[in-house]
Amino acid sequence: MDIQRPPAVVHPLSEGTRRVTVRGEPVGRARNLADVYEFLRRAGLEDPVLADSALIEWRGGDREVWAQ
């Protein structure tokens, strides 16, 4: 069985930002959830339902982790 992984990964917080990758390629460093949405839009992942999205793997905390 081929298990599909989410195309986007939001990595753990580091120095106030979270690195975002799409399909293994870096697309930027997010300071907030709006940045994540924009990076995904630019990568062609339009209209993601990000609250419970299968498009994103959250590492080191969920979508609410932005400050240390």
KEDO-310158 format. One record per atom (N, C-alpha, C, CB): residue number from 1; residue in one letter; atom name; x, y, z. Coordinates in pm, 1 decimal. Glycine has a CB too. Layout:
{NUM, a, CA, {X, Y, Z}}
...
***
This chain:
{1, m, N, {84.5, -118.1, 0.0}}
{1, m, CA, {0.0, 0.0, 0.0}}
{1, m, C, {88.9, 124.3, 0.0}}
{1, m, CB, {-96.0, -0.1, 122.3}}
{2, d, N, {63.1, 216.9, -90.9}}
{2, d, CA, {137.8, 341.5, -100.6}}
{2, d, C, {69.1, 447.1, -14.7}}
{2, d, CB, {149.1, 388.7, -248.5}}
{3, i, N, {135.4, 489.3, 90.6}}
{3, i, CA, {78.4, 590.2, 179.7}}
{3, i, C, {124.0, 727.2, 131.0}}
{3, i, CB, {121.2, 566.0, 328.9}}
{4, q, N, {27.2, 811.0, 98.6}}
{4, q, CA, {57.5, 945.4, 51.8}}
{4, q, C, {90.2, 1035.4, 170.4}}
{4, q, CB, {-60.4, 1002.9, -29.2}}
{5, r, N, {198.1, 1108.3, 158.0}}
{5, r, CA, {233.5, 1207.1, 258.9}}
{5, r, C, {183.0, 1343.0, 212.8}}
{5, r, CB, {387.3, 1209.9, 284.0}}
{6, p, N, {153.4, 1429.4, 305.7}}
{6, p, CA, {111.2, 1563.9, 266.2}}
{6, p, C, {221.0, 1632.1, 183.7}}
{6, p, CB, {76.8, 1649.1, 391.2}}
{7, p, N, {184.0, 1707.7, 81.6}}
{7, p, CA, {285.7, 1773.0, -0.2}}
{7, p, C, {358.1, 1886.1, 71.9}}
{7, p, CB, {222.9, 1826.3, -125.2}}
{8, a, N, {295.5, 1944.9, 173.6}}
{8, a, CA, {356.3, 2057.0, 244.7}}
{8, a, C, {393.0, 2016.0, 386.8}}
{8, a, CB, {261.2, 2177.9, 246.8}}
{9, v, N, {508.2, 2067.1, 432.0}}
{9, v, CA, {552.0, 2043.9, 569.5}}
{9, v, C, {584.6, 2179.1, 631.8}}
{9, v, CB, {676.0, 1947.5, 574.9}}
{10, v, N, {528.6, 2203.1, 749.6}}
{10, v, CA, {564.3, 2319.9, 828.9}}
{10, v, C, {651.3, 2267.0, 942.0}}
{10, v, CB, {436.0, 2398.3, 883.1}}
{11, h, N, {776.2, 2309.8, 941.7}}
{11, h, CA, {877.6, 2257.8, 1033.5}}
{11, h, C, {872.9, 2330.7, 1167.8}}
{11, h, CB, {1017.4, 2270.7, 971.3}}
{12, p, N, {942.8, 2277.4, 1269.2}}
{12, p, CA, {939.9, 2338.5, 1402.7}}
{12, p, C, {989.0, 2483.4, 1403.3}}
{12, p, CB, {1024.3, 2256.8, 1497.9}}
{13, l, N, {941.6, 2556.7, 1499.8}}
{13, l, CA, {978.5, 2696.4, 1519.9}}
{13, l, C, {1128.0, 2709.3, 1543.7}}
{13, l, CB, {900.7, 2756.3, 1637.5}}
{14, s, N, {1189.7, 2806.3, 1476.3}}
{14, s, CA, {1331.0, 2834.9, 1493.7}}
{14, s, C, {1352.6, 2983.9, 1472.7}}
{14, s, CB, {1418.2, 2751.0, 1395.9}}
{15, e, N, {1396.8, 3051.8, 1576.1}}
{15, e, CA, {1424.3, 3195.5, 1569.5}}
{15, e, C, {1303.7, 3276.1, 1522.4}}
{15, e, CB, {1541.6, 3221.3, 1477.3}}
{16, g, N, {1185.1, 3237.9, 1568.2}}
{16, g, CA, {1064.4, 3313.5, 1540.7}}
{16, g, C, {993.0, 3281.6, 1410.7}}
{16, g, CB, {1096.8, 3453.8, 1541.5}}
{17, t, N, {1046.7, 3189.0, 1331.3}}
{17, t, CA, {981.0, 3150.0, 1206.7}}
{17, t, C, {978.4, 2998.8, 1194.7}}
{17, t, CB, {1052.1, 3212.5, 1085.1}}
{18, r, N, {894.3, 2952.6, 1104.1}}
{18, r, CA, {886.5, 2809.3, 1076.0}}
{18, r, C, {913.5, 2788.7, 927.4}}
{18, r, CB, {746.7, 2750.3, 1116.8}}
{19, r, N, {1009.4, 2704.0, 897.3}}
{19, r, CA, {1043.4, 2672.9, 758.9}}
{19, r, C, {928.3, 2595.5, 696.1}}
{19, r, CB, {1175.9, 2591.8, 750.4}}
{20, v, N, {898.8, 2626.5, 570.3}}
{20, v, CA, {791.1, 2559.6, 497.5}}
{20, v, C, {850.5, 2496.4, 372.6}}
{20, v, CB, {675.9, 2659.2, 461.0}}
{21, t, N, {820.6, 2368.9, 352.0}}
{21, t, CA, {862.8, 2301.0, 229.8}}
{21, t, C, {740.0, 2245.1, 159.5}}
{21, t, CB, {965.1, 2187.8, 260.8}}
{22, v, N, {746.0, 2242.3, 27.3}}
{22, v, CA, {640.5, 2183.1, -53.7}}
{22, v, C, {706.9, 2084.7, -148.4}}
{22, v, CB, {558.5, 2292.3, -131.8}}
{23, r, N, {663.1, 1960.8, -139.6}}
{23, r, CA, {719.6, 1851.4, -219.4}}
{23, r, C, {871.4, 1843.6, -202.8}}
{23, r, CB, {683.9, 1869.6, -367.9}}
{24, g, N, {916.1, 1867.7, -78.9}}
{24, g, CA, {1057.2, 1856.3, -45.7}}
{24, g, C, {1141.9, 1977.6, -77.9}}
{24, g, CB, {1112.9, 1741.3, -114.7}}
{25, e, N, {1083.1, 2079.3, -138.5}}
{25, e, CA, {1156.9, 2199.6, -174.8}}
{25, e, C, {1122.0, 2314.4, -80.1}}
{25, e, CB, {1127.1, 2239.2, -320.5}}
{26, p, N, {1222.6, 2388.9, -32.7}}
{26, p, CA, {1192.7, 2502.6, 54.2}}
{26, p, C, {1118.1, 2611.8, -21.8}}
{26, p, CB, {1321.6, 2559.2, 114.2}}
{27, v, N, {1014.1, 2665.8, 41.8}}
{27, v, CA, {936.7, 2773.4, -20.9}}
{27, v, C, {937.9, 2901.2, 62.3}}
{27, v, CB, {793.3, 2728.4, -43.1}}
{28, g, N, {990.4, 2895.7, 183.9}}
{28, g, CA, {1000.5, 3016.1, 264.5}}
{28, g, C, {996.7, 2987.9, 412.9}}
{28, g, CB, {890.9, 3110.2, 229.1}}
{29, r, N, {1003.3, 3098.7, 488.6}}
{29, r, CA, {996.2, 3091.3, 633.8}}
{29, r, C, {874.0, 3170.4, 677.7}}
{29, r, CB, {1127.0, 3145.8, 701.1}}
{30, a, N, {782.7, 3100.6, 743.3}}
{30, a, CA, {656.0, 3161.0, 784.7}}
{30, a, C, {666.9, 3220.7, 924.1}}
{30, a, CB, {543.5, 3057.6, 780.9}}
{31, r, N, {611.3, 3340.0, 938.1}}
{31, r, CA, {602.3, 3405.4, 1069.1}}
{31, r, C, {465.0, 3383.8, 1132.0}}
{31, r, CB, {631.1, 3555.6, 1056.1}}
{32, n, N, {368.6, 3340.8, 1046.8}}
{32, n, CA, {232.3, 3321.4, 1094.3}}
{32, n, C, {157.8, 3231.6, 995.8}}
{32, n, CB, {159.2, 3457.7, 1111.6}}
{33, l, N, {35.6, 3199.5, 1029.3}}
{33, l, CA, {-45.0, 3110.4, 947.4}}
{33, l, C, {-74.3, 3170.2, 809.7}}
{33, l, CB, {-174.9, 3078.3, 1018.7}}
{34, a, N, {-91.7, 3301.3, 803.3}}
{34, a, CA, {-116.8, 3366.5, 673.8}}
{34, a, C, {0.3, 3344.4, 578.3}}
{34, a, CB, {-141.2, 3517.8, 693.3}}
{35, d, N, {122.8, 3345.3, 630.0}}
{35, d, CA, {239.3, 3317.8, 545.2}}
{35, d, C, {232.1, 3177.1, 488.3}}
{35, d, CB, {369.7, 3336.1, 624.5}}
{36, v, N, {192.7, 3081.1, 570.6}}
{36, v, CA, {180.4, 2942.6, 523.8}}
{36, v, C, {80.0, 2936.4, 409.3}}
{36, v, CB, {137.0, 2848.2, 639.7}}
{37, y, N, {-35.6, 2999.3, 426.8}}
{37, y, CA, {-138.4, 3000.2, 322.0}}
{37, y, C, {-82.1, 3055.9, 191.8}}
{37, y, CB, {-260.6, 3083.0, 366.6}}
{38, e, N, {-7.2, 3165.9, 202.8}}
{38, e, CA, {48.1, 3229.4, 83.0}}
{38, e, C, {151.4, 3140.0, 14.6}}
{38, e, CB, {111.3, 3363.9, 119.0}}
{39, f, N, {238.0, 3076.8, 91.1}}
{39, f, CA, {337.3, 2985.7, 30.9}}
{39, f, C, {268.1, 2871.4, -42.4}}
{39, f, CB, {432.3, 2929.1, 139.3}}
{40, l, N, {162.5, 2817.4, 16.8}}
{40, l, CA, {90.9, 2707.6, -48.8}}
{40, l, C, {19.9, 2755.8, -174.9}}
{40, l, CB, {-10.4, 2644.7, 47.7}}
{41, r, N, {-37.2, 2874.6, -169.2}}
{41, r, CA, {-102.4, 2930.5, -288.2}}
{41, r, C, {-1.7, 2947.1, -401.6}}
{41, r, CB, {-168.4, 3066.2, -255.4}}
{42, r, N, {114.8, 3002.0, -369.5}}
{42, r, CA, {219.1, 3022.0, -470.7}}
{42, r, C, {269.1, 2889.9, -527.4}}
{42, r, CB, {335.8, 3099.8, -411.4}}
{43, a, N, {262.8, 2784.2, -446.1}}
{43, a, CA, {308.4, 2652.3, -491.2}}
{43, a, C, {200.3, 2577.9, -569.5}}
{43, a, CB, {352.1, 2568.3, -371.7}}
{44, g, N, {85.5, 2642.0, -588.3}}
{44, g, CA, {-20.6, 2580.2, -666.8}}
{44, g, C, {-119.0, 2497.7, -587.0}}
{44, g, CB, {38.8, 2495.4, -770.1}}
{45, l, N, {-112.3, 2505.8, -456.0}}
{45, l, CA, {-206.9, 2433.9, -369.7}}
{45, l, C, {-317.6, 2531.5, -331.3}}
{45, l, CB, {-135.7, 2374.8, -241.3}}
{46, e, N, {-400.3, 2565.9, -426.7}}
{46, e, CA, {-505.4, 2665.8, -408.0}}
{46, e, C, {-613.6, 2619.6, -311.4}}
{46, e, CB, {-567.9, 2700.1, -540.8}}
{47, d, N, {-669.0, 2714.7, -240.9}}
{47, d, CA, {-785.1, 2694.6, -153.6}}
{47, d, C, {-772.4, 2577.7, -56.5}}
{47, d, CB, {-906.0, 2674.2, -236.9}}
{48, p, N, {-660.0, 2565.4, 10.7}}
{48, p, CA, {-651.4, 2456.3, 107.4}}
{48, p, C, {-740.0, 2483.4, 228.2}}
{48, p, CB, {-506.5, 2435.7, 152.0}}
{49, v, N, {-803.3, 2379.7, 276.0}}
{49, v, CA, {-878.9, 2390.3, 401.0}}
{49, v, C, {-778.6, 2353.6, 509.2}}
{49, v, CB, {-1009.4, 2295.5, 403.6}}
{50, l, N, {-710.0, 2454.9, 560.8}}
{50, l, CA, {-591.7, 2429.2, 641.8}}
{50, l, C, {-619.4, 2389.3, 785.8}}
{50, l, CB, {-506.9, 2548.6, 641.6}}
{51, a, N, {-736.6, 2414.5, 836.2}}
{51, a, CA, {-763.0, 2378.0, 974.7}}
{51, a, C, {-746.5, 2228.3, 996.0}}
{51, a, CB, {-903.2, 2421.7, 1015.4}}
{52, d, N, {-796.1, 2148.5, 905.1}}
{52, d, CA, {-786.3, 2003.4, 915.4}}
{52, d, C, {-732.5, 1945.6, 784.7}}
{52, d, CB, {-923.8, 1941.5, 949.8}}
{53, s, N, {-640.7, 2016.1, 723.8}}
{53, s, CA, {-596.3, 1981.2, 590.2}}
{53, s, C, {-506.1, 1858.9, 585.5}}
{53, s, CB, {-525.6, 2096.4, 530.1}}
{54, a, N, {-530.5, 1777.3, 485.8}}
{54, a, CA, {-440.7, 1666.0, 456.8}}
{54, a, C, {-324.3, 1714.0, 371.7}}
{54, a, CB, {-516.0, 1551.9, 385.7}}
{55, l, N, {-321.5, 1842.4, 338.1}}
{55, l, CA, {-214.0, 1898.7, 256.5}}
{55, l, C, {-89.9, 1932.5, 337.7}}
{55, l, CB, {-262.8, 2022.2, 185.8}}
{56, i, N, {-104.3, 1943.2, 470.0}}
{56, i, CA, {5.8, 1991.7, 552.6}}
{56, i, C, {39.9, 1893.4, 663.8}}
{56, i, CB, {-28.9, 2127.2, 612.2}}
{57, e, N, {168.6, 1870.5, 679.7}}
{57, e, CA, {219.4, 1797.2, 795.8}}
{57, e, C, {282.0, 1901.4, 888.6}}
{57, e, CB, {324.6, 1684.5, 754.0}}
{58, w, N, {229.2, 1910.6, 1008.8}}
{58, w, CA, {279.1, 2006.7, 1107.6}}
{58, w, C, {380.4, 1936.3, 1196.8}}
{58, w, CB, {162.2, 2067.0, 1192.7}}
{59, r, N, {501.2, 1986.9, 1201.9}}
{59, r, CA, {605.1, 1929.3, 1287.4}}
{59, r, C, {642.2, 2028.9, 1396.4}}
{59, r, CB, {730.3, 1890.4, 1204.3}}
{60, g, N, {662.2, 1979.4, 1516.1}}
{60, g, CA, {703.3, 2066.1, 1625.4}}
{60, g, C, {593.0, 2157.4, 1674.9}}
{60, g, CB, {819.5, 2148.0, 1583.2}}
{61, g, N, {469.6, 2118.0, 1655.4}}
{61, g, CA, {355.7, 2197.3, 1699.6}}
{61, g, C, {256.7, 2215.5, 1587.5}}
{61, g, CB, {401.1, 2332.4, 1751.6}}
{62, d, N, {134.2, 2247.7, 1624.1}}
{62, d, CA, {28.9, 2262.1, 1524.2}}
{62, d, C, {27.0, 2402.7, 1466.1}}
{62, d, CB, {-106.9, 2228.8, 1585.0}}
{63, r, N, {-80.5, 2437.9, 1400.9}}
{63, r, CA, {-92.2, 2566.0, 1331.7}}
{63, r, C, {-97.8, 2685.6, 1425.1}}
{63, r, CB, {-213.7, 2565.5, 1245.8}}
{64, e, N, {-106.4, 2661.4, 1554.0}}
{64, e, CA, {-112.1, 2771.2, 1650.7}}
{64, e, C, {22.6, 2801.2, 1716.5}}
{64, e, CB, {-213.4, 2739.3, 1757.1}}
{65, v, N, {126.9, 2728.9, 1681.8}}
{65, v, CA, {258.8, 2747.6, 1743.3}}
{65, v, C, {341.4, 2845.1, 1659.7}}
{65, v, CB, {333.1, 2611.7, 1757.6}}
{66, w, N, {355.1, 2968.4, 1710.1}}
{66, w, CA, {431.7, 3071.2, 1639.5}}
{66, w, C, {524.6, 3150.1, 1729.1}}
{66, w, CB, {339.0, 3165.2, 1571.3}}
{67, a, N, {521.9, 3133.7, 1858.4}}
{67, a, CA, {608.9, 3208.5, 1948.2}}
{67, a, C, {676.2, 3114.5, 2045.0}}
{67, a, CB, {530.4, 3315.7, 2023.9}}
{68, q, N, {798.5, 3146.4, 2080.1}}
{68, q, CA, {873.3, 3062.6, 2173.7}}
{68, q, C, {846.6, 3104.6, 2315.1}}
{68, q, CB, {1022.1, 3068.6, 2145.2}}
***
